[in-house]
Amino acid sequence: MFEVPANACKIEAVEQLWVNWQKGLRAEALVARRDVMSGRGLREKLLAAEEAREPEIVASKARLGAAEQQMVRAQAVGTIKSWISNRENEIAEMIERRYTPKRWRGKARRRFEALPDDGRRALEDEFAELKADLRAINDQQMWMVSPDATILRKKGGQPVSAKAQWIARKMFLGLAARRSWPKFRNMAMRLDSRAGAGNRWLEPEQDGLFTWWINLKTPSGRVALPVRGWRRGKNKTGKGANREGALGKTINLVGNEDGTLRVALDRDMTEVFAASRDAYEPKIDVLGLDFGLRTLFATSEGDLLGQGYLGNIMPLVERADRIAAREQRNGRKPRDCAAYRDAITRIRGLIETEVNRALNLAVELHKPRVIAVERLDFRGSNLSKRMNRILSSCGRGVVREKLKDLTDRHGIEIHEVDPAYTSKTCSSCGYVDGRQRNGEKFHCRHCGKKIHADVNGARNIAAAAGSAEDAGGCSAQRGVKPCRHRRRPRVPLSVSRTRSATLREIVRRFDGQYPNLAAVSRPKRGKEGTRESACDPRETNPYFKQHSLREEYPMCAVST
């Protein structure tokens, strides 16, 4: 960021440009929103005849100019695209939650469990088809298309059902009514070389006052804005001169309340990223990451990264909760309070710092070719519903941004796997049981393996990603160390599978591998020092009672 200490005439000219820009943004956003709700989709450019039918856009174009109006539309469409992307993520979560019977609660769960086995499987299969249709609609963002339109699945090319189209439309309309659309108030002006251009850094002997000049086109004509940057080094060339990448041609201009302007200059990182990818040499094949709240990341190599960071965030979370409660008691919206917005901004900043530090350290230590992650979550049971939603949104967004940066910078592939039963399955023998985890401790009831629960989950994630990669015909690069947690073929936990199908496959594979193997002896409850005889824990495991192939792999009897 750079401060612009311009004179009064230049400030007045830029202020007029600012006002015209905000009006143009609102006019373009209105048209873009109408296109979305009509099912037409966002358009980067309007035809001349369509533009002539929009009086507000015609007036804005007369005030700004044709090139500037195109920049305004690009900025408005980009903001609406970001809003739509957030709704797409929310709808994806709704699809998984509502149409997975195993995740139902209350009366619906009791009715489902009361069905016979055939009825439950039939319902799960029906919902699996419906979920596949809903995912196809959601991935293509075709919620609002005409009911007569044909939407095809990406895999297989099957047309989706009319029922799925109706459900997807209702989901989007409900979210559009509850989630505020972008307001386009006091947004930064994003200018390219058609409206503004920056000259090179001044020579050291010229650097007594300013470090940069920006030529900007305003309604009063072109003005040259002097930019003052932070000084660094003996020659005071400015902070931006020591950063990576070549200076780009895009300028973001932001106004301050004290009359100064802030300028952000984009940088072209293409050459920097290309050199970084060429220099990166992977050491291991797959690195699994388990994402949590108490421990930010647990890796499949046994690292616990970001421990204790929650203590830095909790004071801000509690402060934001108090401010939100106070504003709601007074009949005001929390987001209209500057103190609340400041707390949320600081929370996001802390999360971003910790996530970047942890992921950079994981890549530096292990240099993986592939990073495997599960569906991201960032919620704590001891937090309010509002803060759970805010933390979940901030956490997912920050992690996705950093993972994308690792892909661009190092060429690391990112694989998302189904998180179903990764925390309940032993990473050593593959036995699945909901009673094996106790807080941060994991103790396998079959092989006796003791391990940190988050590390166990990370190893299951890495193994699932490796199996899915093998199923797709991919192989590790030459000279890359294979993942040491893939001791046997694992179930490719595809995101498209239902939880019931995933559990059924895990149980059947374990039954096939250990048909008559007794478990490790365990201390008997209530009697210290005594040991009970070895038995098969599957006898009391509801997962195996429901999904085990007893006729093929009979359970062993408890020995006495």
Secondary structure, DSSP 8 states (H G I E B T S, - for coil): -EEE---HHHHHHHHHHHHHHHHHHHHHHHHHHHHHHTT----SS--HHHHHT-HHHHHHHHHH-HHHHHHHHHHHHHHHHHHHHHHHHHHHHHHHHHS-GGG--HHHHHHHHHS-HHHHHHHHHHHHHHHHHHHHHHHTT-TTS-TTS--B-TTT--B--HHHHHHHHHHHHHHHHHS------S--EEE-TTTEEE-----GGGTTS-SEEEEEEETTEEEEEEEB----TTTT--GGGGSSSEEEEEEEEEE-TTS-EEEEEEEE-HHHHHHHHHH----EEEEEEEE-SSEEEEETTS-EEEETTHHHHHHHHHHHHHHHHHHHHTT--GGG-HHHHHHHHHHHHHHHHHHHHHHHHHHHHH-EEEEEE-S-----TTS-HHHHHHHHHHHHHHHHHHHHHHHHHH--EEEE---TTTTTB-TTT--B-TTSEETTEEE-TTT--EEEHHHHHHHHHHHHHHHHHHHTT----TT-B--TT--S------TTS-HHHHHHHHHHHHHHH-SS------B-TT-TT-B-----GGGG-HHHHHH--TTTS-------
